[in-house]
Amino acid sequence: MVACAAGLALHGDGLSQVMDCWVALLAVWVPTAVSWLAVYRVRLRRPEVLLAAAAVTAFTVGNTYYVWVQATAGSVPFPSPADVGSLFFYPLMLGALAVTVRRHAWGLASSVWWDAAVGSLGVAAVLAIVLSPVLDSATAGPGSLATVVAVAYPLFDLMLVAAIAGIAALGGVRMGSRWAVLVVGLLVFAAADVVYALKVSAGTYVFGTPSDAGWAVGLALIAMWVDGAAREPRATQETRPETGATALAVSSVATLAGLGVLVVGTRVALSALAVTLAGVTLLAAAARSQLAFRLLARMADRRRLAAATDDLTGLPNRRALYAEGATRLVEPGHRRHALLMMDLDKFKEVNDSLGHRAGDQLLIRVGARLGDTYAAATSWHA
């Protein structure tokens, strides 16, 4: 990685001796070898490791073809077999992310997933503005295979960054010791892609410049995560089921970003993709707010029920008696009411001789019988 960056920094006209073939290819094949060594250690027990290694390999094979053609022919046609490998990197890497999140994010509340969705959509809306020149340039000509490939790159970058933002909202999930390394690697890789796409659309891209080192750096960091993931124990599903501060922060910032995109769109012409994503972001945020209100109402109902219920037996407690008695006394019709008071004889002896645990079990059974008797009496009276 360091050699590749140094070779790119020293690059002048044409491929320099440092960059010539070996260093350029070494910078991508070493991460590939590290990834497959990790796969060898875990075999097929860790699908995310296999998918990430396959993603790194796909890009490496495509990049190898690109460098070889560039070194021998001087120019690479577009599209070319190199694009096949490069494009396969994205679905394979997204699959690795999905498997990783599914393995670690077990038992999360639905509100957290809504926060993740809002975060992904908000970031995608902002990134769609940045990639607008690339998309406009790719779709300017007639429809062809080249147009499809040119559009696929920025869209995959958008999906990759959006997925990272969504995962960032899962603040209660421990994704592993090297998760930050993977995030940085993917962001560097996506940034290199975005810079490349913007330069190509502006007609200023030159092969072998320092910005090309971003792909090698990103692959190296991804390989470090693959190696670390293969060394971690398999079952580590420690999650917090409720929404945390991180999830709320990500969804709030994403909501503001989506609102900002719509406001800017009223004054400046923005792409339809950016405006659509911003609108969907606000719809998802509204659905998330509705879910939050329902959860609060459910929690309030549970708290009211808990306040009027005995924790041990599940029967109505003294507070419920006072509330029910006050309600019945003011009922119209002047119906007669009776209050039955019961006591358990020698209950203290049970506690003293058998212990409080046995006394609690006795109360639970008596409470269950009282509840069944009350239910039967109510049903017969009805």
N, C-alpha and C positions, 0 to 999 in steps of 0.2 A: 504494500500500500504506500509506504514512504518512498520506495524506489519509483513507483509509477508517478506519484506527485512530483518528485524531483525531475523525472524525465520530461513530464509535461511542462514544467516551469522552464526548462532549458530548451524547449522546442523552438525551432526557428522555421525555416522554409523546408517543407517535406518532413519525413520522419527522421528524427535524429537517431544517432547510434544507441542512445540510452533507451529510446522508445522502440527501436526497430524490433519488431516481432516478439523477442523473448520477454522483455520487461513488460510490454503491453499485455501479452497473454499470461505471463506469470501472475500479474495482479488480479486476474479473474479466475485462473485455474487453481491457485492455492486455496482460496475460500471454498471452491467446489470440492477439493480433496478433503478439506476439514469437515465439510458437511457430510460427505459420504462415509468418513470414518465414524462420525456420530451415528449415522444410520446403521453401520455395521455393529456398533455396540448394542443398540436397542432392537435390531432386526425390524420386525413389523409391529412391535408392541406400541410404538408411538407414531401414529399417523401424521401428526403435525411436523415431526422431524423429517419424515420421508417427503412430505409435500414441500417443505421449505427447501430441502436438498434438491428436489426435482426442479423447483423454481430457479434456484441459483444455477443449476446445470443448464437449463433451457436458455437463460440469458448468456451464459458463458459460451455455449455452442454458437449462438447467434452472433455474439461479439467476435468470436474467433473467425467465423466466416467473413465478417465485415472487415476486420483488420487485415486478413489475408488478401481479400480482393482489393482493398485500398492500397496495400503495399505492392501488389503485382500489376493491377490494372490502372490505378490512379484514381478511380471513381467507382462508386457502388450504385447500381440502378435502384430505383424505388418504384414499387416494393421489391424486395429480394428475399431469398431464404433466411437472411439474417433477421428479418422482421418476424418471421414465424417463431423463432426462439425467443426473441425479445418480448413478443406479445404473450407467449405462453407463461412468461414469468408472473404476470399479474393474476390470472385466475388461480394458479397454483399457490401463490403467496396468500391470496385472499382465502383460499381453502385452508391453508395452515393457520391463519388467524382465527377462522371460524372454529376449527377443531380445538385450538388452544383455549378460546373463550368458553366453549361448551364444556371443556374438561374442568376448568377452574371456576367458572361462574355458575355454580350449582345452588339452586334455592334462592335466587335473587327475586325480589319483589317485582311485579309488573311495572311499577312506577320507575324503577331504575332503568328498565329496558326502554321505556318511553323517553327518559332523559337522554339515553344513548342515541336514540333515533333523532331527537331534536338536535343534539350536538352534531351528529353526522350531516344532517340536512343543512344546518346553518353554515358549517364550514364548506360544504359543497357549493352553496350559493355564492359565497365570497370567492372561492377558487374559480368558479365558472366565469366570474368577471375577469380574473387574471388571465384565464385561458381563452378569453373571447377572441383576441387576434389570431390565435392558432386555429380555433374552430372556424372562424370566418375565412381564413386563408385556405383551410382544407376543403371547405364546402363551396368555394368560389367557382370552381370549374365544373365540368359535367361529371355526372356520377360514374364512378369506375372503381376498380379494385384499389387503386392508389388512394382514392378519396376515402374509402372505408378504412384502410390502414392508417391514413393520416388522422382521421377522426378518432380511431380506436385508442391511440396513444394518450391524448389528453383526457379522454373519458376514463380510461383505466387509472391514470394518475389521480383524477378527481375521486374515483371510488376508493383508491388506496388511502388517500389522506382523510377522506370522510370516515373510513373504517377506523383509522387510528383515533380520530376525534371521538367517535362513538365509544370505543373501548376506554378512552380516558375518562369517560363519565362513569365507568364501573369502578368507582374509587374504593369500594369495599372488597374488591377481589385482589388476592395476591397472585399475580401472574408469573411469579418466578423471580429469581435474583437478578437475571440479566434482561428483564423485560424492557427496561429503559434503553439498553443497548440496541434492542431490536427496533424500538420506536425511532431512535435517532438514525439508525441505519436506513429504515424505510423513508424517513423524511429527507435524508440526504439523497437517497436514490431518486425519490420523486422530484426533489428540487433540481437535480441534474437533468432529469427528463424535461421539466418545465423550461429551464434555461435553454436547453437544446431546441425545444419546439419553438420558443419565442425567437431565437436566433435564426432558425430555418425560415420561419414566416417573414422575418425582416430581411432575409438574404445576407446575413452577416456571419453565418456559422462557418468555422474553419476547423477541419479535423486535427486533433492532436493538441488542442489548447488546454490550459489548466482546468477549465470547467469540466472537461471530460473525466477528470479524476474522481468526480462525485460518484460515478457508477462503481468504480473500484472500491472506494471508501465505504459506500453503502453495502456492497456485497461482503466486504470483510467484516463489518459489524453484524450483518445478518448471520454470517457463518459463526461468529462468536456466540450469538444467541442459540443457534442450532446445537453447538457443542455444549453449551450450558444446559439447555433443555434436556439433552440426552443423559446428563449426569444427575438430574434431579429425580427424586422418588416420584412414582407415578401418581399415587393418590394423595393429593394436597388440595382438598376442596374446602378451604376455610374462607367463608364469605359472610358478609353482613347483609341480611335480607332486606333491610330498609334503605331508603334513600339517604345518602350521606351528603356532606358539604360539597365534595368534589362534583358529584352528579348534578346538584343544584346549580353550582357555579357554571359548569359547562353548558347546561341547558339554558341558563339565563343569558350567558354571553351569546350563545347561538341564536336565541330568540331576538336579542337586540341586533345581531348581525343581519338576520333575515328582515327585520323591520327597517334597518338602515338601507338594505339593498332596495327595498320597495320604495322608500322615500327618495333615494337617489335616482331610481328609475323614473320618477315623475319629472325630473329635470334634465336627465341625461339619458340618451338612448342606450339601453343595456340589452344584452342578448336575451332571447326568449327563455333559454335554459336557466340563466341566473334568476330571472323574475319568477319562473315556475318553481324553482327550488326554494326561493325565499317564501313564496306563498304556501308551499307545502310545509315549510318549517313552522310558519305561524299556525297552520291548521293542526300540526302535530303538537305544538305548544298549547293550543287551546284544548285539545283532547287530554293532554297531560294535566292541565289545570282542572278539568272536569273530573278526572280520576282522583286528583288530590282532594277535591271537595267530597267525593264519595267516601274516600278513606277516612277523612276527618269525621264525617257523619257516622260512619260505622264505629270508629273509635269512641265517639261520644255515647253512642248507644251501649257499647260494651261497658263503658265506665259507669253509666247509670245503672245497668244491670248488676255489675259487680258491687256497687255501693249498696244495693238493696238485697244482696244475696249472701248467705253465710258461706264462707270459704270452705268449710269442712263438709257440711252436709248438702249444700246446694239449695237449701230451703230459704224462703224469705226471712230476713232478719228483723230486728227491732225497728229499724228505720222504715222497712217496707210495711210493718204493722202500723206504725204511726200514720204513714201516708195513706194506706188503704182504709184505716179506721176513720180518718178525717173525711175521706171521700164518701164513705158509706153513710156517715152521720148527716151529711148535708144532702143526701139523695131525696128527691120528692117521693111522696107516697107514704112516708112515716112507717116504713117496714121495720119489723123488729129484728134485732141482731143479737147474737150471743157470742161470748168470748170463752173459749175452752182453754184452761190452763192445765198442763200435764207436767209431771215430774217423774224422773227415773229413781226408784227406790234403790238404795245401797250402791249408787253409782260411784260414790267416793271410795267404797271398798274395792271396786274394780280397778280404779286408778291406783290405789295404794298397794294392792296385792299383785296385779298383773302389769302395771305400768301404764303410762299415758298413751302409749301406742295402742294398747288393747282398748283403752277407753275411747280413743278416737274411732277405732274400728266399730265399736258398739254404737257410737253416735251416728256413724255413717249408715249402719244397717237400720237403726231405728228411723232415721230420716228418710231412707228409701221406702220403708214400709208406710210411714206417714204419707209420703208423697203418692204412693200407689193407692192408699185408702182414700185420700182426698180426690184423686183422679177418678176412682170408681164411683165415689159418692156424687161428684159433679156430673158424671155421665148419667148415673141413674136419675138424678134430679132433673136433668135436661130431658 
